[in-house]
Amino acid sequence: MKEWNPIHRVLLRDHLYPPQVSLRSCHDLPPIPCDVKFELLSDYVDILPKFTNIEDLYLFVREFEEVCLLIHMPRVSNDVMRMRFILFALKR
């Protein structure tokens, strides 16, 4: 019979809450130049349309594009802005 060793014990917490490993995203966000002040203001997030998979996808994309065109940040491309804002527009 093996002797009990406190160094090799497994806590109940380790069984109930295994370590979470997140996979790397399939796309990388384009970098923003260091000298550009880029803030995702809550005002911008509030005006974004919310997509919950109940609405029409094409209508959501059109509204999302219109809102993104209203927001202008110097030296930040529209694609970078859209990629940063889309996560705040998608709901579960």
Biopython code that builds the backbone (N, CA, C, O; Angstrom):
import numpy as np
from Bio.PDB.StructureBuilder import StructureBuilder

atoms = [
    (1, "MET", "N", (0.830, -1.175, 0.000)),
    (1, "MET", "CA", (0.000, 0.000, 0.000)),
    (1, "MET", "C", (0.880, 1.245, 0.000)),
    (1, "MET", "O", (1.883, 1.326, 0.710)),
    (2, "LYS", "N", (0.475, 2.207, -0.813)),
    (2, "LYS", "CA", (1.244, 3.428, -0.944)),
    (2, "LYS", "C", (1.005, 4.340, 0.244)),
    (2, "LYS", "O", (-0.118, 4.478, 0.730)),
    (3, "GLU", "N", (2.062, 4.947, 0.693)),
    (3, "GLU", "CA", (1.947, 5.857, 1.827)),
    (3, "GLU", "C", (1.422, 7.208, 1.346)),
    (3, "GLU", "O", (1.762, 7.672, 0.258)),
    (4, "TRP", "N", (0.588, 7.826, 2.179)),
    (4, "TRP", "CA", (-0.001, 9.118, 1.829)),
    (4, "TRP", "C", (1.069, 10.196, 1.868)),
    (4, "TRP", "O", (1.818, 10.303, 2.839)),
    (5, "ASN", "N", (1.138, 10.992, 0.813)),
    (5, "ASN", "CA", (2.124, 12.051, 0.713)),
    (5, "ASN", "C", (1.394, 13.384, 0.554)),
    (5, "ASN", "O", (0.689, 13.563, -0.440)),
    (6, "PRO", "N", (1.533, 14.329, 1.492)),
    (6, "PRO", "CA", (0.799, 15.597, 1.399)),
    (6, "PRO", "C", (1.233, 16.468, 0.230)),
    (6, "PRO", "O", (0.501, 17.376, -0.164)),
    (7, "ILE", "N", (2.391, 16.213, -0.321)),
    (7, "ILE", "CA", (2.863, 17.014, -1.452)),
    (7, "ILE", "C", (2.052, 16.705, -2.707)),
    (7, "ILE", "O", (1.805, 17.597, -3.518)),
    (8, "HIS", "N", (1.638, 15.461, -2.873)),
    (8, "HIS", "CA", (0.942, 15.028, -4.077)),
    (8, "HIS", "C", (-0.571, 14.979, -3.912)),
    (8, "HIS", "O", (-1.253, 14.353, -4.724)),
    (9, "ARG", "N", (-1.099, 15.605, -2.909)),
    (9, "ARG", "CA", (-2.554, 15.552, -2.732)),
    (9, "ARG", "C", (-3.239, 16.486, -3.723)),
    (9, "ARG", "O", (-2.701, 17.520, -4.118)),
    (10, "VAL", "N", (-4.421, 16.088, -4.101)),
    (10, "VAL", "CA", (-5.240, 16.874, -5.023)),
    (10, "VAL", "C", (-6.406, 17.430, -4.229)),
    (10, "VAL", "O", (-7.122, 16.697, -3.545)),
    (11, "LEU", "N", (-6.581, 18.724, -4.331)),
    (11, "LEU", "CA", (-7.665, 19.367, -3.598)),
    (11, "LEU", "C", (-8.990, 19.165, -4.307)),
    (11, "LEU", "O", (-9.036, 18.988, -5.524)),
    (12, "LEU", "N", (-10.050, 19.194, -3.548)),
    (12, "LEU", "CA", (-11.389, 19.076, -4.123)),
    (12, "LEU", "C", (-11.649, 20.215, -5.103)),
    (12, "LEU", "O", (-12.323, 20.034, -6.118)),
    (13, "ARG", "N", (-11.111, 21.383, -4.791)),
    (13, "ARG", "CA", (-11.258, 22.540, -5.679)),
    (13, "ARG", "C", (-10.706, 22.233, -7.072)),
    (13, "ARG", "O", (-11.276, 22.665, -8.074)),
    (14, "ASP", "N", (-9.603, 21.491, -7.138)),
    (14, "ASP", "CA", (-9.002, 21.155, -8.421)),
    (14, "ASP", "C", (-9.885, 20.225, -9.243)),
    (14, "ASP", "O", (-9.856, 20.265, -10.473)),
    (15, "HIS", "N", (-10.662, 19.396, -8.577)),
    (15, "HIS", "CA", (-11.585, 18.512, -9.294)),
    (15, "HIS", "C", (-12.832, 19.259, -9.755)),
    (15, "HIS", "O", (-13.339, 19.013, -10.850)),
    (16, "LEU", "N", (-13.323, 20.167, -8.924)),
    (16, "LEU", "CA", (-14.557, 20.877, -9.251)),
    (16, "LEU", "C", (-14.343, 22.026, -10.225)),
    (16, "LEU", "O", (-15.211, 22.321, -11.046)),
    (17, "TYR", "N", (-13.198, 22.665, -10.133)),
    (17, "TYR", "CA", (-12.897, 23.807, -10.993)),
    (17, "TYR", "C", (-11.572, 23.559, -11.707)),
    (17, "TYR", "O", (-10.536, 24.072, -11.284)),
    (18, "PRO", "N", (-11.595, 22.781, -12.782)),
    (18, "PRO", "CA", (-10.351, 22.517, -13.493)),
    (18, "PRO", "C", (-9.825, 23.807, -14.135)),
    (18, "PRO", "O", (-10.599, 24.728, -14.396)),
    (19, "PRO", "N", (-8.543, 23.874, -14.385)),
    (19, "PRO", "CA", (-7.986, 25.090, -14.992)),
    (19, "PRO", "C", (-8.593, 25.324, -16.377)),
    (19, "PRO", "O", (-8.795, 24.395, -17.159)),
    (20, "GLN", "N", (-8.871, 26.578, -16.646)),
    (20, "GLN", "CA", (-9.457, 26.922, -17.944)),
    (20, "GLN", "C", (-8.352, 27.345, -18.894)),
    (20, "GLN", "O", (-7.472, 28.137, -18.557)),
    (21, "VAL", "N", (-8.429, 26.797, -20.070)),
    (21, "VAL", "CA", (-7.465, 27.130, -21.103)),
    (21, "VAL", "C", (-8.231, 27.770, -22.239)),
    (21, "VAL", "O", (-9.131, 27.157, -22.814)),
    (22, "SER", "N", (-7.881, 28.983, -22.559)),
    (22, "SER", "CA", (-8.571, 29.644, -23.662)),
    (22, "SER", "C", (-7.718, 29.548, -24.917)),
    (22, "SER", "O", (-6.497, 29.697, -24.875)),
    (23, "LEU", "N", (-8.373, 29.304, -26.007)),
    (23, "LEU", "CA", (-7.684, 29.212, -27.280)),
    (23, "LEU", "C", (-7.454, 30.609, -27.833)),
    (23, "LEU", "O", (-8.216, 31.536, -27.559)),
    (24, "ARG", "N", (-6.426, 30.737, -28.589)),
    (24, "ARG", "CA", (-6.117, 32.021, -29.212)),
    (24, "ARG", "C", (-7.191, 32.350, -30.236)),
    (24, "ARG", "O", (-7.715, 31.463, -30.909)),
    (25, "SER", "N", (-7.506, 33.607, -30.345)),
    (25, "SER", "CA", (-8.529, 34.055, -31.279)),
    (25, "SER", "C", (-8.097, 33.738, -32.709)),
    (25, "SER", "O", (-6.906, 33.679, -33.013)),
    (26, "CYS", "N", (-9.078, 33.537, -33.574)),
    (26, "CYS", "CA", (-8.771, 33.205, -34.965)),
    (26, "CYS", "C", (-8.381, 34.446, -35.766)),
    (26, "CYS", "O", (-7.889, 34.330, -36.889)),
    (27, "HIS", "N", (-8.596, 35.620, -35.200)),
    (27, "HIS", "CA", (-8.153, 36.837, -35.886)),
    (27, "HIS", "C", (-7.437, 37.755, -34.890)),
    (27, "HIS", "O", (-7.753, 37.774, -33.701)),
    (28, "ASP", "N", (-6.501, 38.486, -35.389)),
    (28, "ASP", "CA", (-5.751, 39.422, -34.567)),
    (28, "ASP", "C", (-6.266, 40.823, -34.842)),
    (28, "ASP", "O", (-6.528, 41.186, -35.989)),
    (29, "LEU", "N", (-6.408, 41.603, -33.788)),
    (29, "LEU", "CA", (-6.805, 42.988, -33.963)),
    (29, "LEU", "C", (-5.630, 43.775, -34.506)),
    (29, "LEU", "O", (-4.507, 43.632, -34.021)),
    (30, "PRO", "N", (-5.878, 44.606, -35.509)),
    (30, "PRO", "CA", (-4.780, 45.419, -36.029)),
    (30, "PRO", "C", (-4.254, 46.353, -34.937)),
    (30, "PRO", "O", (-5.025, 46.829, -34.104)),
    (31, "PRO", "N", (-2.969, 46.610, -34.939)),
    (31, "PRO", "CA", (-2.409, 47.482, -33.897)),
    (31, "PRO", "C", (-2.816, 48.933, -34.103)),
    (31, "PRO", "O", (-3.077, 49.369, -35.224)),
    (32, "ILE", "N", (-2.864, 49.663, -33.013)),
    (32, "ILE", "CA", (-3.128, 51.099, -33.045)),
    (32, "ILE", "C", (-1.799, 51.782, -32.735)),
    (32, "ILE", "O", (-1.103, 51.378, -31.803)),
    (33, "PRO", "N", (-1.435, 52.812, -33.505)),
    (33, "PRO", "CA", (-0.165, 53.486, -33.232)),
    (33, "PRO", "C", (-0.086, 53.971, -31.781)),
    (33, "PRO", "O", (-1.090, 54.378, -31.196)),
    (34, "CYS", "N", (1.094, 53.922, -31.223)),
    (34, "CYS", "CA", (1.294, 54.264, -29.807)),
    (34, "CYS", "C", (0.926, 55.700, -29.483)),
    (34, "CYS", "O", (0.471, 55.985, -28.376)),
    (35, "ASP", "N", (1.114, 56.606, -30.428)),
    (35, "ASP", "CA", (0.856, 58.015, -30.135)),
    (35, "ASP", "C", (-0.604, 58.412, -30.325)),
    (35, "ASP", "O", (-0.952, 59.581, -30.157)),
    (36, "VAL", "N", (-1.462, 57.456, -30.673)),
    (36, "VAL", "CA", (-2.885, 57.731, -30.858)),
    (36, "VAL", "C", (-3.627, 57.370, -29.579)),
    (36, "VAL", "O", (-3.465, 56.276, -29.038)),
    (37, "LYS", "N", (-4.436, 58.298, -29.109)),
    (37, "LYS", "CA", (-5.242, 58.034, -27.919)),
    (37, "LYS", "C", (-6.562, 57.412, -28.378)),
    (37, "LYS", "O", (-7.404, 58.091, -28.965)),
    (38, "PHE", "N", (-6.731, 56.144, -28.112)),
    (38, "PHE", "CA", (-7.918, 55.406, -28.551)),
    (38, "PHE", "C", (-8.693, 54.968, -27.324)),
    (38, "PHE", "O", (-8.207, 54.164, -26.528)),
    (39, "GLU", "N", (-9.893, 55.494, -27.171)),
    (39, "GLU", "CA", (-10.733, 55.139, -26.035)),
    (39, "GLU", "C", (-12.072, 54.641, -26.536)),
    (39, "GLU", "O", (-12.674, 55.244, -27.425)),
    (40, "LEU", "N", (-12.534, 53.554, -25.974)),
    (40, "LEU", "CA", (-13.880, 53.075, -26.249)),
    (40, "LEU", "C", (-14.799, 53.679, -25.193)),
    (40, "LEU", "O", (-15.003, 53.106, -24.123)),
    (41, "LEU", "N", (-15.337, 54.820, -25.509)),
    (41, "LEU", "CA", (-16.191, 55.516, -24.555)),
    (41, "LEU", "C", (-17.518, 54.805, -24.402)),
    (41, "LEU", "O", (-18.017, 54.196, -25.348)),
    (42, "SER", "N", (-18.083, 54.882, -23.226)),
    (42, "SER", "CA", (-19.373, 54.233, -22.992)),
    (42, "SER", "C", (-20.470, 54.854, -23.842)),
    (42, "SER", "O", (-21.452, 54.187, -24.167)),
    (43, "ASP", "N", (-20.316, 56.123, -24.207)),
    (43, "ASP", "CA", (-21.292, 56.764, -25.098)),
    (43, "ASP", "C", (-21.332, 56.061, -26.448)),
    (43, "ASP", "O", (-22.403, 55.876, -27.026)),
    (44, "TYR", "N", (-20.165, 55.671, -26.950)),
    (44, "TYR", "CA", (-20.104, 54.954, -28.223)),
    (44, "TYR", "C", (-20.750, 53.581, -28.103)),
    (44, "TYR", "O", (-21.497, 53.157, -28.985)),
    (45, "VAL", "N", (-20.462, 52.909, -27.031)),
    (45, "VAL", "CA", (-21.007, 51.560, -26.832)),
    (45, "VAL", "C", (-22.530, 51.614, -26.685)),
    (45, "VAL", "O", (-23.233, 50.722, -27.161)),
    (46, "ASP", "N", (-23.031, 52.643, -26.037)),
    (46, "ASP", "CA", (-24.476, 52.766, -25.827)),
    (46, "ASP", "C", (-25.254, 52.953, -27.122)),
    (46, "ASP", "O", (-26.400, 52.513, -27.217)),
    (47, "ILE", "N", (-24.657, 53.594, -28.117)),
    (47, "ILE", "CA", (-25.396, 53.843, -29.360)),
    (47, "ILE", "C", (-25.286, 52.701, -30.359)),
    (47, "ILE", "O", (-25.954, 52.714, -31.393)),
    (48, "LEU", "N", (-24.448, 51.713, -30.060)),
    (48, "LEU", "CA", (-24.328, 50.565, -30.964)),
    (48, "LEU", "C", (-25.596, 49.729, -30.941)),
    (48, "LEU", "O", (-26.184, 49.527, -29.878)),
    (49, "PRO", "N", (-26.028, 49.236, -32.102)),
    (49, "PRO", "CA", (-27.159, 48.303, -32.093)),
    (49, "PRO", "C", (-26.724, 46.984, -31.465)),
    (49, "PRO", "O", (-25.566, 46.584, -31.591)),
    (50, "LYS", "N", (-27.631, 46.324, -30.803)),
    (50, "LYS", "CA", (-27.320, 45.053, -30.142)),
    (50, "LYS", "C", (-27.892, 43.900, -30.968)),
    (50, "LYS", "O", (-29.049, 43.935, -31.389)),
    (51, "PHE", "N", (-27.072, 42.892, -31.190)),
    (51, "PHE", "CA", (-27.508, 41.724, -31.956)),
    (51, "PHE", "C", (-27.629, 40.535, -31.019)),
    (51, "PHE", "O", (-26.655, 40.145, -30.375)),
    (52, "THR", "N", (-28.822, 39.957, -30.941)),
    (52, "THR", "CA", (-29.066, 38.817, -30.056)),
    (52, "THR", "C", (-29.475, 37.562, -30.817)),
    (52, "THR", "O", (-29.947, 36.600, -30.211)),
    (53, "ASN", "N", (-29.302, 37.558, -32.127)),
    (53, "ASN", "CA", (-29.644, 36.428, -32.984)),
    (53, "ASN", "C", (-31.150, 36.288, -33.193)),
    (53, "ASN", "O", (-31.606, 35.291, -33.753)),
    (54, "ILE", "N", (-31.909, 37.254, -32.759)),
    (54, "ILE", "CA", (-33.349, 37.264, -33.014)),
    (54, "ILE", "C", (-33.650, 38.231, -34.157)),
    (54, "ILE", "O", (-34.548, 37.998, -34.967)),
    (55, "GLU", "N", (-32.874, 39.331, -34.205)),
    (55, "GLU", "CA", (-33.075, 40.339, -35.221)),
    (55, "GLU", "C", (-32.572, 39.852, -36.576)),
    (55, "GLU", "O", (-31.906, 38.822, -36.686)),
    (56, "ASP", "N", (-32.912, 40.626, -37.598)),
    (56, "ASP", "CA", (-32.423, 40.352, -38.935)),
    (56, "ASP", "C", (-30.939, 40.722, -38.997)),
    (56, "ASP", "O", (-30.567, 41.847, -38.664)),
    (57, "LEU", "N", (-30.110, 39.799, -39.413)),
    (57, "LEU", "CA", (-28.666, 40.015, -39.445)),
    (57, "LEU", "C", (-28.285, 41.153, -40.383)),
    (57, "LEU", "O", (-27.425, 41.967, -40.047)),
    (58, "TYR", "N", (-28.906, 41.219, -41.540)),
    (58, "TYR", "CA", (-28.563, 42.250, -42.515)),
    (58, "TYR", "C", (-28.940, 43.642, -42.007)),
    (58, "TYR", "O", (-28.222, 44.610, -42.258)),
    (59, "LEU", "N", (-30.044, 43.742, -41.306)),
    (59, "LEU", "CA", (-30.445, 45.014, -40.713)),
    (59, "LEU", "C", (-29.452, 45.423, -39.631)),
    (59, "LEU", "O", (-29.077, 46.592, -39.540)),
    (60, "PHE", "N", (-29.027, 44.468, -38.816)),
    (60, "PHE", "CA", (-28.034, 44.758, -37.781)),
    (60, "PHE", "C", (-26.735, 45.263, -38.392)),
    (60, "PHE", "O", (-26.185, 46.258, -37.921)),
    (61, "VAL", "N", (-26.234, 44.599, -39.429)),
    (61, "VAL", "CA", (-24.975, 44.995, -40.048)),
    (61, "VAL", "C", (-25.093, 46.400, -40.634)),
    (61, "VAL", "O", (-24.168, 47.203, -40.513)),
    (62, "ARG", "N", (-26.213, 46.695, -41.259)),
    (62, "ARG", "CA", (-26.411, 48.031, -41.829)),
    (62, "ARG", "C", (-26.417, 49.094, -40.733)),
    (62, "ARG", "O", (-25.776, 50.135, -40.876)),
    (63, "GLU", "N", (-27.138, 48.838, -39.640)),
    (63, "GLU", "CA", (-27.175, 49.798, -38.530)),
    (63, "GLU", "C", (-25.800, 49.935, -37.872)),
    (63, "GLU", "O", (-25.390, 51.034, -37.498)),
    (64, "PHE", "N", (-25.105, 48.826, -37.737)),
    (64, "PHE", "CA", (-23.768, 48.853, -37.144)),
    (64, "PHE", "C", (-22.825, 49.698, -37.997)),
    (64, "PHE", "O", (-22.061, 50.504, -37.467)),
    (65, "GLU", "N", (-22.876, 49.516, -39.309)),
    (65, "GLU", "CA", (-22.044, 50.302, -40.223)),
    (65, "GLU", "C", (-22.366, 51.793, -40.116)),
    (65, "GLU", "O", (-21.458, 52.624, -40.109)),
    (66, "GLU", "N", (-23.653, 52.136, -40.031)),
    (66, "GLU", "CA", (-24.051, 53.539, -39.934)),
    (66, "GLU", "C", (-23.522, 54.174, -38.654)),
    (66, "GLU", "O", (-23.040, 55.306, -38.676)),
    (67, "VAL", "N", (-23.607, 53.460, -37.551)),
    (67, "VAL", "CA", (-23.101, 53.995, -36.284)),
    (67, "VAL", "C", (-21.591, 54.151, -36.335)),
    (67, "VAL", "O", (-21.058, 55.155, -35.862)),
    (68, "CYS", "N", (-20.896, 53.182, -36.898)),
    (68, "CYS", "CA", (-19.440, 53.262, -36.985)),
    (68, "CYS", "C", (-18.991, 54.421, -37.876)),
    (68, "CYS", "O", (-17.937, 55.008, -37.636)),
    (69, "LEU", "N", (-19.774, 54.755, -38.896)),
    (69, "LEU", "CA", (-19.435, 55.889, -39.749)),
    (69, "LEU", "C", (-19.620, 57.216, -39.021)),
    (69, "LEU", "O", (-18.987, 58.207, -39.385)),
    (70, "LEU", "N", (-20.466, 57.254, -38.008)),
    (70, "LEU", "CA", (-20.663, 58.479, -37.233)),
    (70, "LEU", "C", (-19.490, 58.763, -36.299)),
    (70, "LEU", "O", (-19.231, 59.914, -35.947)),
    (71, "ILE", "N", (-18.797, 57.726, -35.907)),
    (71, "ILE", "CA", (-17.691, 57.863, -34.965)),
    (71, "ILE", "C", (-16.396, 58.025, -35.760)),
    (71, "ILE", "O", (-16.039, 57.174, -36.574)),
    (72, "HIS", "N", (-15.718, 59.112, -35.514)),
    (72, "HIS", "CA", (-14.462, 59.362, -36.220)),
    (72, "HIS", "C", (-13.347, 59.553, -35.206)),
    (72, "HIS", "O", (-13.451, 60.375, -34.296)),
    (73, "MET", "N", (-12.284, 58.786, -35.373)),
    (73, "MET", "CA", (-11.099, 58.923, -34.535)),
    (73, "MET", "C", (-9.915, 59.164, -35.452)),
    (73, "MET", "O", (-9.664, 58.376, -36.363)),
    (74, "PRO", "N", (-9.190, 60.238, -35.222)),
    (74, "PRO", "CA", (-8.061, 60.553, -36.103)),
    (74, "PRO", "C", (-7.006, 59.451, -36.108)),
    (74, "PRO", "O", (-6.643, 58.905, -35.066)),
    (75, "ARG", "N", (-6.534, 59.146, -37.289)),
    (75, "ARG", "CA", (-5.462, 58.169, -37.521)),
    (75, "ARG", "C", (-5.827, 56.750, -37.122)),
    (75, "ARG", "O", (-4.938, 55.915, -36.960)),
    (76, "VAL", "N", (-7.111, 56.455, -36.959)),
    (76, "VAL", "CA", (-7.570, 55.087, -36.697)),
    (76, "VAL", "C", (-8.503, 54.711, -37.846)),
    (76, "VAL", "O", (-9.495, 55.396, -38.095)),
    (77, "SER", "N", (-8.186, 53.638, -38.534)),
    (77, "SER", "CA", (-8.992, 53.257, -39.699)),
    (77, "SER", "C", (-10.366, 52.751, -39.260)),
    (77, "SER", "O", (-10.561, 52.327, -38.121)),
    (78, "ASN", "N", (-11.290, 52.810, -40.181)),
    (78, "ASN", "CA", (-12.649, 52.339, -39.897)),
    (78, "ASN", "C", (-12.683, 50.846, -39.585)),
    (78, "ASN", "O", (-13.477, 50.399, -38.758)),
    (79, "ASP", "N", (-11.830, 50.085, -40.240)),
    (79, "ASP", "CA", (-11.801, 48.642, -39.988)),
    (79, "ASP", "C", (-11.348, 48.336, -38.562)),
    (79, "ASP", "O", (-11.897, 47.447, -37.912)),
    (80, "VAL", "N", (-10.363, 49.061, -38.084)),
    (80, "VAL", "CA", (-9.886, 48.858, -36.712)),
    (80, "VAL", "C", (-11.006, 49.194, -35.739)),
    (80, "VAL", "O", (-11.243, 48.462, -34.778)),
    (81, "MET", "N", (-11.686, 50.291, -35.989)),
    (81, "MET", "CA", (-12.788, 50.685, -35.108)),
    (81, "MET", "C", (-13.898, 49.637, -35.095)),
    (81, "MET", "O", (-14.399, 49.274, -34.031)),
    (82, "ARG", "N", (-14.276, 49.158, -36.258)),
    (82, "ARG", "CA", (-15.344, 48.156, -36.344)),
    (82, "ARG", "C", (-14.970, 46.885, -35.596)),
    (82, "ARG", "O", (-15.796, 46.306, -34.890)),
    (83, "MET", "N", (-13.727, 46.453, -35.751)),
    (83, "MET", "CA", (-13.298, 45.226, -35.092)),
    (83, "MET", "C", (-13.275, 45.381, -33.572)),
    (83, "MET", "O", (-13.508, 44.416, -32.844)),
    (84, "ARG", "N", (-12.996, 46.584, -33.098)),
    (84, "ARG", "CA", (-13.006, 46.821, -31.650)),
    (84, "ARG", "C", (-14.424, 46.934, -31.109)),
    (84, "ARG", "O", (-14.702, 46.501, -29.991)),
    (85, "PHE", "N", (-15.329, 47.520, -31.908)),
    (85, "PHE", "CA", (-16.692, 47.767, -31.438)),
    (85, "PHE", "C", (-17.623, 46.560, -31.569)),
    (85, "PHE", "O", (-18.615, 46.469, -30.846)),
    (86, "ILE", "N", (-17.320, 45.638, -32.476)),
    (86, "ILE", "CA", (-18.260, 44.549, -32.752)),
    (86, "ILE", "C", (-18.488, 43.677, -31.514)),
    (86, "ILE", "O", (-19.585, 43.151, -31.328)),
    (87, "LEU", "N", (-17.496, 43.523, -30.689)),
    (87, "LEU", "CA", (-17.658, 42.689, -29.499)),
    (87, "LEU", "C", (-18.698, 43.270, -28.527)),
    (87, "LEU", "O", (-19.343, 42.533, -27.781)),
    (88, "PHE", "N", (-18.848, 44.607, -28.549)),
    (88, "PHE", "CA", (-19.818, 45.235, -27.664)),
    (88, "PHE", "C", (-21.224, 45.215, -28.244)),
    (88, "PHE", "O", (-22.190, 45.476, -27.527)),
    (89, "ALA", "N", (-21.353, 44.913, -29.520)),
    (89, "ALA", "CA", (-22.661, 44.880, -30.157)),
    (89, "ALA", "C", (-23.276, 43.478, -30.160)),
    (89, "ALA", "O", (-24.484, 43.338, -30.356)),
    (90, "LEU", "N", (-22.474, 42.452, -29.946)),
    (90, "LEU", "CA", (-22.986, 41.087, -29.948)),
    (90, "LEU", "C", (-23.411, 40.683, -28.548)),
    (90, "LEU", "O", (-22.650, 40.825, -27.591)),
    (91, "LYS", "N", (-24.619, 40.184, -28.437)),
    (91, "LYS", "CA", (-25.155, 39.742, -27.138)),
    (91, "LYS", "C", (-25.505, 38.279, -27.236)),
    (91, "LYS", "O", (-25.759, 37.755, -28.321)),
    (92, "ARG", "N", (-25.516, 37.629, -26.102)),
    (92, "ARG", "CA", (-25.944, 36.221, -26.064)),
    (92, "ARG", "C", (-27.411, 36.136, -25.781)),
    (92, "ARG", "O", (-27.963, 35.039, -25.709)),
]
sb = StructureBuilder()
sb.init_structure("model")
sb.init_model(0)
sb.init_chain("A")
sb.init_seg("    ")
for serial, (resi, resn, name, xyz) in enumerate(atoms, 1):
    if name == "N":
        sb.init_residue(resn, " ", resi, " ")
    sb.init_atom(name, np.array(xyz, "f"), 0.0, 1.0, " ", f" {name:<3s}", serial, name[0])
structure = sb.get_structure()
